[in-house]
Each structure stands twice: as C-alpha cells, then as structure tokens.
Amino acid sequence: MTRPGEVREMTDDMLVEHIRTARQELFGLRFRHATGELENTAGLSNAKRELARALTIARERGIDLDRELSKS
C-alpha cells in the first residue's frame, strides 16, 4: 500500500498507470473473494481505499481518466 504522500508525488503518467494497476488488483481480489479463494478480506477495503485515493488526486489535478486509460 502506498502512502498518500507518495501518490501525490507521482507524475501524471505514473498516477494513471497506478490507477490502472489498482483497478486490476481490485478486480482480482473481488474475483478471488467471489470464488472463496480470498482468505484475507481486509485486502479488499485496502485496495478500494488505495484506488479512491489515487482517483481523488487525479481529479484534483484535472486528469481526464477516460481519455488517458483508453490510450493503451
């Protein structure tokens, strides 16, 4: 889990990539939870919080995430 200060220090490109990987990680955790493979369910809330923090910072910077995430 990255700290809020570390997320704020990221460049815009790094932040977009961080959001992309955080979404993939959250999807994987949700999938594992649905299939009963996830033992530590606290990771779900941590992943949600991590993604929300990054999305908030991206919104503060005015990054158009729809456009940025569809580039790759």
N, C-alpha and C positions, 0 to 999 in steps of 0.2 A: 504494500500500500504506500503510495507516495504521499508526502506531506503537502499541505496546501501551499506552502511557500515554494516548494519545488515545482508545482504545477504552474504557479504564477510566473516563474522564471523561464518557462519553456517558450520557445519561439512559436509563431503561429503554426508553422508546418509540423513541428513536434507535437503541439497540442492537438491538431487534427488527427495525427497518427495515434496519439494516446487515446483519444476518444474512440477511434476505430477499434483498437485492440481491447479497450474496456468493454465495448459493446459485444465483441466476440467472446470475451471471457464471461460476461454476464449470461449470454445465450448458452454457453456450455454449462455453466453452473445450474441454470434453470432446467436444462435438459437432463442433467445428471440427477437433479432433485426430483424431477417428474418420474424418472425411471427407478428411483430408490437407491441409486448408487452413491449419492452425496451423504457423507456422514456428518460433516461439519457445516451445518446450515447457517452459521454465523457469517460464512463467506459470502452468502447471497446479499445480506444487508451491507456488508463492507464494499462489495462490488457496486451495488446501487449508489452508495454514498460517493464512491470514487468517481463514477460516471457523472453524477449530478454536480459534483464539484467542478469537473472539467467542463461540462456544458455551461455552467454558470459563468466561468471565466471566459469561455468563448463568446458568450452573449455579451459580456461586459466589453469585450474587445471589438464587437461588431462583426465577427466572422460569420459568413454565410455558410453554415454547415452543410446544407443540402447541396450546394454547388461544390463545395470542397470535397465532400465524401463521394460524390458521383464522378469525380475526376479519375479515380483509379479503378 
